[in-house]
Amino acid sequence: MPRMTLAEAQAMYKLWTDAEIALATGQSYSIAGRSLTRVDMSTVLERKKYYGRMCNELESGRRRTKVRSITPFDL
């Protein structure tokens, strides 16, 4: 995944926070015969949590890395 800047992560976190607020007012609505159904709350909370972690990592200057090791052995 390409590295994200702190400003981008904060913008995405705000976007998902706004989505959470909008979702709290109603899942779907209709205007002039057209309807809109919003994404479910679990998806919004998952993405908000992801971008919150990303903001914390970028602010602290640390990134989580996956460490994998291989131990060779003879059969």
Secondary structure, DSSP 8 states (H G I E B T S, - for coil): -----HHHHHHHHHHHHHHHHHHHT-SEEEETTEEEE---HHHHHHHHHHHHHHHHHHHHT--------------
